[in-house]
Amino acid sequence: MDSFLDIAELSLTKTGEELCGDQVRTLNVGDRTIIVLSDGLGSGVKASILSSLTSSIIATLGRSEVPLHEMIKTVIGTLPICKVRKVAYATFTILEIERSTGKFRIVNFDNPPSFFFRDGHNVDLQIRTETILGREIKFSNGQLQRGDFVGLVSDGVLYAGLGVVMDFGWGRENIAKFLESLFLRHARTSQQIISAAVAETRRLYQDRIGDDATFVGVYARERNALMVLTGPPLKTEDDEEFVAKLFDFRGRRVVCGGTTANIVSASLGVEIETNIETMRPDVPPTGTLPDVDLVTEGIFTMAKALELMRNARGEAARITDDNNGAALLAKELLYTDSINFVVGQSINEWYQNPLLPKSISIRRQLVEEIATFLLTLKKEVKLEYC
């Protein structure tokens, strides 16, 4: 499947509670992406512990590539049953996607049915039911195509508005219609879709959240790719190959570092144009090079961009609109799905930490910090050193 799996999640915590009783885990195992949404019985600390335990067990078994039915048996056998309500102490939904083919499978244990959209329209998946250890488990299968969307929800989403705005809560049919309206308005990312849905959930609760509510979205769409070229190579004779990597890349291109930019400009036979109006007291100005989307200074700008991304909790919309190099770089990284860092390892003694081995530069350490942060946002990251 030649599509990017855009995965996003948002939760609302029941009013008066500090911890959310819903938990989401995402992991990649070989060619499979596995997403787990677990809803602990009740709310607060107890529910959070139960859902964490459930999702952790599933994630651990998934990493060990335990067959799905064995995984379900283990989880069902582990979960105690509430003697009063006769229900399990935690429910769960598992979405398993084979990335190379797009084939997917949904396993549902007492959570609301998942949503599936094709061409922006709700499609009901066929459901088959199996009894495992005396509990009914529902299975659905499908094949993802570009533009498809899968949504997993906890029951707190369905019941939004119950007794406040409407008699029976928001309900599955109304949610499906709302999501279809988002596709008609050309929603482009999973984050856009679930943010709108969770905002509507909050509105229906009138900001008095009656139950933990979680929405997980998976959008199969075109991949937005970015290459970041930073730092000169160890050997100057590798400069041409270094620059060639940049211009052979299909996607957006960023150059970070004055020496790096000079190598690119020399290869192109052009001068770098400096954009003085982008200079700030703590951020050097950006530059302009043909067929390069952004040219910035290196260490200071990358460090500031990482700071901005962390403060914004990985949400591009929270980054300042000020057109300085750090903000522009942060947005490039956050608006992108797949980032390829090409890092030259020639060490500038002015920027070298004396506590680090000579083989590890501050630049390399900083790029790896940025990469680690981006991975927490479920982005695809590749590091290449030269």
C-alpha positions, 0 to 999 in steps of 0.5 A: 500500500503506497500510502502513509498511515496518519494516526492521531488520538485525543481524549477527554477526561471525565470532569473531576478526575485527574487521570483518563480511564481510556488508554491508547497504545500504538506499535509497529511489529515488522510489517504490521501496525497495531493500535489498541484502545482500552476503556477501564470500567468507571473512571479515575485512577482505577479505570486508568490502571485497568486500561493501562494493564489491558493495553500493555498486555496486548502491546507486549503480546503483539511485540512478541508476535503472539497469534491474535486469537492467543492474544485475545484468550490471554487478555480475556482470561486475565481480565476480572469480571465485575460481580455487580454489573457482570461486565469486564473491568476493561474493554478494548478494540484492536486495529491491526494493519498490514502496511505493505498490502493495506489489509486490516482487521478490527477486534472489538471486545465490548467497545462501540463499533469502529467507523470506516469511511471510503471516499468520505462516506460511512461504510458499514463493515461486516462483523462476525462474532466468536465466543472466546472463553465465554465472551463475545468478540467481534471481528471485522476485516477490510482493505485500506485504500488511499483516502480511507479513514478508520475511527476507533472510539470509547463509549464516552464519545457516543454518550456525549450530550446524554441528559444534557442536550439529548435523551440518548447521547450523540450516537453512532449515526450522528457521529458518522454524519458529522465525520462525513461533513468533515470530509466534504470540507476537505479535511486533510489529516487525521488530527483535523478530523479527530480534533473536530470530533472531540471538540464537538463531543466537548460541546455536547457535554457542555464542558462537563465531561460525563465519561472519559471519551477517546477518539483514535483516527487512522487516515491512509493518505499521500505521504508528505516527505521532507529531507533535512541536510545539515553539517558538512561531510567528513570528507570534502570529496563527498560534497557533490554526492552530499548535495546530490542526495538533496536534489534527488529527493522527492519532497520538500527540502531543508538545509540547516547550517551556514557551511552546509548552505555554502556547500550547496550554493557552490555546487549550484554555482549561485550565491545565497540570498540572506533574508535579513527581515527574518533575523531575531535576537535569538534566531539567525536569519534564513536564506534562499537557494534555488529548489530548496524550501528552507535554508537556516543556520544550524545548531542555534536554529535547530535547538530553538526549533526543538524547544518550540515543538516541545512547548507546542506539544507537537501541534503545528498550529501552536507554533508562532506565526512569526517567520523566523528560521526556528518557527519555520523549521519547526512547522516543516518538521511538524507538517511532514509525515516522513523525515530523512535527516542527512547529517554530515559528521565533520566537527566544528570545534566551536560547537563541540562539547568537550564532554562528548567523544570526538566521534559525536558532535553536538549537531549529531546529538541534537539531530538525534534528540529531534528525531526522538521527539518526532518519533513520539509523534508517530512520524517516520524518521530516517537518520543517515550519516556521511 
